[in-house]
Amino acid sequence: MKIEDHELIQLELKYCERCGGLWLRLQGISEVYCASCRPHVQDLPAPRRIATRPRLPGSHRLSLNAQERGWILIQGGNA
């Protein structure tokens, strides 16, 4: 028995960021709107800044120095 070569198309389930509907898109494609919403969002202005990694609100300075924070570190023993 001979197996024919088939082209595999990998899809992923995605929700539309405009209407919330579920649709399938090709894996690795960054489209975020379904086909029926794309014409409606073409006229929207482009985002002002590029998305960065999420950060916690408040001070963006993170210090891991225990002495600077006033912590006392105690070496633990065996339980």
C-alpha positions as CSV (number, residue, x, y, z in Angstrom):
1,M,0.0,0.0,0.0
2,K,1.4,3.3,-1.0
3,I,0.8,6.4,1.1
4,E,0.4,9.7,-0.8
5,D,2.1,12.8,0.4
6,H,-0.4,15.2,1.9
7,E,0.2,18.8,2.7
8,L,-0.5,19.4,6.4
9,I,-2.1,22.7,7.3
10,Q,-1.9,23.5,11.0
11,L,-4.6,25.7,12.4
12,E,-5.2,27.3,15.8
13,L,-8.4,28.4,17.4
14,K,-8.6,32.2,17.9
15,Y,-11.1,34.6,19.2
16,C,-11.7,37.9,17.4
17,E,-10.6,40.8,19.4
18,R,-13.4,42.9,18.0
19,C,-16.5,40.8,18.2
20,G,-15.4,37.9,20.4
21,G,-16.3,35.2,17.8
22,L,-14.2,32.1,17.5
23,W,-12.5,31.3,14.2
24,L,-9.6,29.3,12.9
25,R,-6.4,30.9,11.6
26,L,-3.2,29.4,10.2
27,Q,-0.7,28.6,12.9
28,G,2.0,31.4,13.2
29,I,-0.1,34.1,11.6
30,S,-0.6,37.2,13.8
31,E,-4.1,38.2,12.6
32,V,-6.4,39.0,15.5
33,Y,-9.7,39.9,13.7
34,C,-12.1,37.5,12.0
35,A,-12.8,37.9,8.3
36,S,-16.1,39.8,8.9
37,C,-14.5,42.3,11.3
38,R,-11.4,43.1,9.2
39,P,-13.2,45.7,6.9
40,H,-14.4,47.5,10.1
41,V,-11.0,47.8,11.7
42,Q,-9.0,48.9,8.6
43,D,-10.0,52.5,9.2
44,L,-8.8,52.4,12.8
45,P,-5.6,54.3,13.6
46,A,-2.4,52.3,14.1
47,P,-1.4,51.8,17.7
48,R,1.0,54.5,19.0
49,R,3.5,52.3,20.7
50,I,4.7,48.8,20.2
51,A,3.5,46.4,22.8
52,T,6.1,45.4,25.4
53,R,6.2,42.7,28.0
54,P,3.7,43.3,30.8
55,R,4.9,45.1,33.9
56,L,3.5,45.5,37.4
57,P,1.9,48.9,38.2
58,G,3.8,51.3,40.4
59,S,7.5,51.8,40.7
60,H,9.4,49.9,37.9
61,R,12.6,49.7,40.1
62,L,13.1,46.3,41.4
63,S,15.7,45.7,44.0
64,L,16.7,42.2,45.1
65,N,19.2,43.4,47.7
66,A,17.9,42.2,51.1
67,Q,20.0,44.6,53.1
68,E,18.6,47.5,51.2
69,R,15.1,46.4,52.1
70,G,15.9,46.0,55.7
71,W,15.3,42.2,55.7
72,I,17.1,39.9,58.0
73,L,18.1,36.6,56.3
74,I,18.5,33.6,58.6
75,Q,20.1,30.4,57.5
76,G,17.6,27.5,58.0
77,G,18.4,24.2,59.5
78,N,17.2,20.6,58.9
79,A,13.5,19.9,59.5
